[in-house]
Amino acid sequence: MKIGLALGGGVALGFYHVGLLKAFEKLEIKIDIVSGTSIGALIGGLYALTQDADEVEKKLFEILSKHQKELALLKTSFSPANVEAKTAFFEKWFDLAKEFYIWNLRIAKSSLVDLKPFLKIFRGLFEDYSFKDCKVPFYVTAVNLLKAEVIAINSGPLYRGILASSSYPGFFPPLRIENKILIDGGVLMPVPAKIIREKCDFVIGVNLEGTGYKFPLVRNAMDVMNLADRIRYKRIIEESLSGIDFLISPNLENFSWGDFTIARELVQKGESEILALGKELKTSIRANRYRWPMSLRKFFDFHLPLKHE
């Protein structure tokens, strides 16, 4: 029985994934294939490369200590004005725009920050490794702006594929690969379960963005646009969760997207919560052993079209 793990995005919230991986190892749950988007791609890539959650944790905290200045910029950009998590891309982007005075001449640029310092982070983590060096099959998602489609990447340099999957629109510039212009895969597929659905028998999906919805106070035209985009993005999240056999969707409302100072707290939270779910998760896996094998099920499942590289 092959078990797949799909890790969703969430910037600093992604450190919850690290705790989850540590718990899986303690529960002796073996992952056979991994997919990720955005921060889920970064952490998923490290795990697919090493199959060692402690090593993933060590590398990430080394990066945090070395690049505090660059990561502080993320905190300024993504921290919400209130406790409620902001899940809509447009809403987060607009708050970001205000911080950086987007309405001046910088609007002519393809991104608000210089990619070079962050490229150094990705290169430092993944060096010259490629997807073929991973110990388990690994896929990341990105969105091709030229064709408005989700693509699955599982070849070439690891850092490049993961950087494409993490290119948050407006903040990082789009990444050009061959005839594609790529941005963050979370724009259309926040949890990349569908790209591995046919490749395994049981899919565990991790959604860090929540699916709850609160009707906010609408005071002006910008609030109306924000509300419309939040409704749209909520539907995208829900659609990306279809095909998941066991969904993990923690309550992270009290944590900020861009605050990496709470990384250790998120790791601890992830580990303790998944250990508490261990019995339920193992029961679900055992129950699914008696379903049709994936070689038969795939003929009866319906999936969004995806382009593979």
C-alpha positions as CSV (number, residue, x, y, z in Angstrom):
1,M,0.0,0.0,0.0
2,K,1.5,3.3,-1.1
3,I,0.9,6.4,1.1
4,G,1.1,9.9,-0.4
5,L,1.5,13.2,1.5
6,A,0.4,16.5,0.0
7,L,1.7,19.6,1.8
8,G,-0.1,22.9,1.4
9,G,1.3,26.4,1.5
10,G,1.3,29.0,4.3
11,V,4.7,30.8,4.5
12,A,5.9,30.6,8.1
13,L,2.9,28.4,9.0
14,G,4.7,25.7,7.1
15,F,6.8,24.9,10.1
16,Y,3.7,22.9,11.2
17,H,4.7,20.5,8.5
18,V,8.0,19.8,10.2
19,G,6.3,18.8,13.4
20,L,4.0,16.6,11.4
21,L,6.9,14.8,9.7
22,K,8.5,14.2,13.1
23,A,5.3,12.7,14.4
24,F,4.9,10.5,11.4
25,E,8.4,9.0,12.1
26,K,7.4,8.3,15.7
27,L,4.2,6.7,14.6
28,E,6.1,4.7,12.0
29,I,4.0,6.0,9.1
30,K,6.0,5.5,6.0
31,I,5.5,8.1,3.2
32,D,6.0,6.7,-0.3
33,I,5.4,9.9,-2.4
34,V,5.4,13.6,-1.5
35,S,3.9,16.6,-3.2
36,G,4.0,20.2,-2.1
37,T,3.2,23.8,-3.0
38,S,5.0,27.0,-1.8
39,I,6.4,26.4,1.7
40,G,5.0,22.8,1.5
41,A,7.2,22.3,-1.6
42,L,10.3,23.6,0.3
43,I,9.7,21.4,3.3
44,G,8.5,18.4,1.2
45,G,11.6,18.7,-0.9
46,L,13.9,18.6,2.0
47,Y,12.1,15.5,3.4
48,A,12.0,13.7,0.0
49,L,15.7,14.3,-0.3
50,T,16.7,13.1,3.2
51,Q,13.7,11.1,4.6
52,D,14.8,12.5,8.0
53,A,12.5,15.0,9.8
54,D,15.2,15.9,12.3
55,E,17.6,16.8,9.4
56,V,14.8,18.9,7.8
57,E,14.3,20.8,11.1
58,K,18.1,21.3,11.5
59,K,18.5,22.8,8.0
60,L,15.6,25.1,8.3
61,F,16.6,26.6,11.6
62,E,20.1,27.1,10.3
63,I,18.6,29.1,7.5
64,L,16.5,31.1,9.9
65,S,19.5,32.1,11.9
66,K,21.6,33.0,8.8
67,H,18.9,35.0,7.0
68,Q,17.0,37.0,9.6
69,K,17.1,40.2,7.7
70,E,15.4,38.7,4.6
71,L,12.8,36.8,6.6
72,A,12.0,39.9,8.6
73,L,10.8,41.4,5.3
74,L,8.3,38.6,5.0
75,K,7.0,39.3,8.5
76,T,6.4,43.0,7.5
77,S,4.7,41.9,4.3
78,F,2.5,39.0,5.4
79,S,1.5,39.8,9.0
80,P,-2.3,40.4,9.2
81,A,-3.7,43.5,10.8
82,N,-5.9,41.3,13.0
83,V,-5.9,37.8,14.5
84,E,-8.0,36.3,11.8
85,A,-5.9,34.7,9.1
86,K,-6.1,36.3,5.7
87,T,-6.5,33.5,3.2
88,A,-7.3,35.4,0.0
89,F,-4.5,36.1,-2.3
90,F,-5.9,39.5,-3.4
91,E,-6.4,40.6,0.2
92,K,-2.8,39.7,1.3
93,W,-1.4,41.3,-1.8
94,F,-3.3,44.5,-1.3
95,D,-2.0,44.9,2.3
96,L,1.5,44.1,1.0
97,A,1.1,46.8,-1.7
98,K,0.2,49.4,0.9
99,E,3.3,48.6,2.9
100,F,5.6,49.1,-0.1
101,Y,3.8,52.0,-1.7
102,I,2.9,50.1,-4.8
103,W,1.1,53.1,-6.2
104,N,4.5,54.8,-7.0
105,L,7.0,54.0,-9.8
106,R,7.7,50.6,-8.4
107,I,4.4,49.4,-10.0
108,A,6.5,49.0,-13.2
109,K,8.5,46.2,-11.6
110,S,7.4,42.5,-11.8
111,S,7.9,42.1,-8.0
112,L,8.3,44.2,-4.9
113,V,11.6,42.7,-3.7
114,D,14.9,41.6,-5.2
115,L,14.9,37.9,-5.7
116,K,18.7,37.4,-5.2
117,P,18.8,37.1,-1.4
118,F,16.0,34.6,-1.4
119,L,17.6,32.7,-4.3
120,K,20.6,32.3,-2.1
121,I,18.4,30.7,0.5
122,F,17.0,28.2,-1.9
123,R,20.4,27.3,-3.4
124,G,21.8,26.9,0.1
125,L,19.1,24.4,1.1
126,F,19.1,22.3,-2.1
127,E,22.6,22.9,-3.5
128,D,22.9,21.0,-6.9
129,Y,20.4,18.3,-6.1
130,S,17.8,17.4,-8.7
131,F,14.4,15.7,-8.4
132,K,16.0,12.4,-9.4
133,D,18.2,12.6,-6.2
134,C,15.1,12.3,-3.9
135,K,14.7,9.1,-1.9
136,V,11.0,9.1,-2.6
137,P,9.1,10.5,-5.7
138,F,8.5,14.2,-5.2
139,Y,6.3,16.7,-7.1
140,V,5.7,20.4,-6.8
141,T,3.0,22.6,-8.4
142,A,3.2,25.9,-10.1
143,V,0.8,28.0,-12.1
144,N,1.8,28.9,-15.7
145,L,0.6,32.4,-16.3
146,L,0.7,32.1,-20.1
147,K,-1.9,29.3,-20.1
148,A,-3.7,29.7,-16.7
149,E,-2.9,26.1,-15.8
150,V,-1.5,24.1,-12.9
151,I,1.6,22.2,-13.8
152,A,3.4,19.5,-11.9
153,I,7.2,19.6,-11.8
154,N,9.2,16.5,-11.0
155,S,12.4,16.9,-13.0
156,G,15.4,19.3,-13.1
157,P,17.1,21.2,-10.3
158,L,15.2,21.0,-7.0
159,Y,15.8,24.6,-6.0
160,R,14.4,25.8,-9.4
161,G,11.2,23.8,-9.2
162,I,10.6,24.7,-5.5
163,L,11.4,28.4,-6.2
164,A,8.8,28.3,-9.0
165,S,6.2,26.8,-6.7
166,S,7.0,29.5,-4.1
167,S,7.0,32.6,-6.3
168,Y,4.2,34.4,-4.5
169,P,2.6,36.8,-7.0
170,G,3.7,40.4,-6.6
171,F,6.2,39.7,-3.9
172,F,8.6,37.4,-5.9
173,P,9.0,37.8,-9.7
174,P,7.6,35.0,-11.9
175,L,10.1,32.4,-12.8
176,R,10.7,31.8,-16.5
177,I,11.4,28.2,-17.4
178,E,11.6,27.4,-21.1
179,N,8.3,28.8,-22.6
180,K,6.5,29.1,-19.3
181,I,6.1,31.9,-16.8
182,L,5.5,30.4,-13.4
183,I,4.1,31.6,-10.1
184,D,3.1,30.0,-6.7
185,G,1.1,26.8,-7.2
186,G,-1.2,27.8,-4.3
187,V,-2.9,30.3,-6.6
188,L,-5.0,27.5,-8.1
189,M,-4.2,24.4,-6.0
190,P,-3.4,25.3,-2.3
191,V,-3.1,21.6,-1.4
192,P,-1.5,19.5,-4.3
193,A,-3.2,16.2,-3.6
194,K,-4.6,15.6,-7.1
195,I,-1.1,15.4,-8.7
196,I,-0.4,12.2,-6.7
197,R,-3.9,10.8,-6.4
198,E,-3.3,8.2,-9.1
199,K,0.2,7.4,-7.9
200,C,-0.7,6.1,-4.5
201,D,-3.5,4.2,-2.6
202,F,-3.9,6.6,0.4
203,V,-3.5,10.4,0.3
204,I,-2.9,12.5,3.5
205,G,-3.5,16.2,2.8
206,V,-2.3,19.0,5.0
207,N,-4.2,22.3,4.7
208,L,-2.8,25.2,6.7
209,E,-5.2,27.9,5.5
210,G,-8.4,26.6,7.0
211,T,-11.8,26.3,5.3
212,G,-13.9,28.3,7.7
213,Y,-15.5,31.5,6.6
214,K,-16.6,34.6,8.5
215,F,-18.7,37.4,6.8
216,P,-16.6,40.5,7.4
217,L,-17.8,44.1,7.8
218,V,-18.2,45.6,4.3
219,R,-17.5,49.3,4.5
220,N,-16.2,50.4,1.1
221,A,-15.5,49.2,-2.5
222,M,-12.1,47.7,-1.5
223,D,-13.9,45.6,1.2
224,V,-16.3,44.3,-1.5
225,M,-13.4,43.3,-3.8
226,N,-11.7,41.6,-0.8
227,L,-14.8,39.7,0.1
228,A,-15.4,38.5,-3.4
229,D,-11.9,37.2,-3.7
230,R,-12.1,35.5,-0.3
231,I,-15.2,33.7,-1.5
232,R,-13.4,32.7,-4.7
233,Y,-10.3,31.5,-2.9
234,K,-12.3,29.5,-0.3
235,R,-13.8,27.6,-3.3
236,I,-10.4,26.9,-4.7
237,I,-9.2,25.5,-1.3
238,E,-12.2,23.3,-1.1
239,E,-11.7,22.0,-4.6
240,S,-8.1,21.2,-3.9
241,L,-9.1,19.0,-1.0
242,S,-11.1,16.6,-3.1
243,G,-9.5,13.2,-3.4
244,I,-7.9,13.3,0.0
245,D,-8.4,10.2,2.2
246,F,-7.3,11.9,5.5
247,L,-7.3,15.7,5.8
248,I,-5.2,17.5,8.4
249,S,-6.4,21.1,8.8
250,P,-5.1,22.6,12.0
251,N,-6.4,25.8,13.6
252,L,-3.6,28.3,13.1
253,E,-5.6,31.5,13.3
254,N,-3.4,32.9,16.1
255,F,-0.3,32.5,14.1
256,S,1.0,35.0,11.5
257,W,1.9,34.0,7.9
258,G,5.2,35.9,8.0
259,D,6.4,35.6,11.6
260,F,9.2,33.1,11.6
261,T,9.9,33.8,15.3
262,I,7.2,31.3,16.2
263,A,8.7,28.5,14.1
264,R,9.6,26.3,17.0
265,E,6.2,26.7,18.5
266,L,4.6,25.6,15.3
267,V,6.9,22.6,15.1
268,Q,5.9,21.6,18.6
269,K,2.2,22.1,17.8
270,G,2.4,20.0,14.7
271,E,4.2,17.2,16.4
272,S,1.9,17.0,19.4
273,E,-1.3,17.3,17.4
274,I,-0.4,14.7,14.9
275,L,0.7,12.3,17.7
276,A,-2.7,12.8,19.2
277,L,-4.3,11.9,15.9
278,G,-2.1,8.9,15.4
279,K,-4.6,6.2,16.4
280,E,-7.3,7.7,14.1
281,L,-4.9,8.1,11.2
282,K,-3.6,4.5,11.5
283,T,-7.2,3.2,11.7
284,S,-8.0,5.1,8.5
285,I,-5.0,3.7,6.7
286,R,-5.8,0.1,7.7
287,A,-9.4,0.6,6.6
288,N,-8.3,1.7,3.2
289,R,-6.2,-1.4,2.7
290,Y,-9.5,-3.1,1.7
291,R,-10.4,-0.6,-1.0
292,W,-9.8,-1.3,-4.7
293,P,-6.2,-1.0,-5.7
294,M,-5.3,2.3,-7.4
295,S,-4.7,0.5,-10.7
296,L,-8.5,-0.1,-10.8
297,R,-9.7,3.0,-9.0
298,K,-8.0,5.4,-11.4
299,F,-10.4,4.4,-14.1
300,F,-13.4,5.6,-12.0
301,D,-11.9,8.8,-10.5
302,F,-12.2,12.2,-12.1
303,H,-9.4,14.7,-11.8
304,L,-8.6,18.2,-13.0
305,P,-6.3,18.1,-16.1
306,L,-2.7,18.6,-15.2
307,K,0.4,19.0,-17.3
308,H,3.4,17.1,-16.2
309,E,7.1,17.9,-16.8
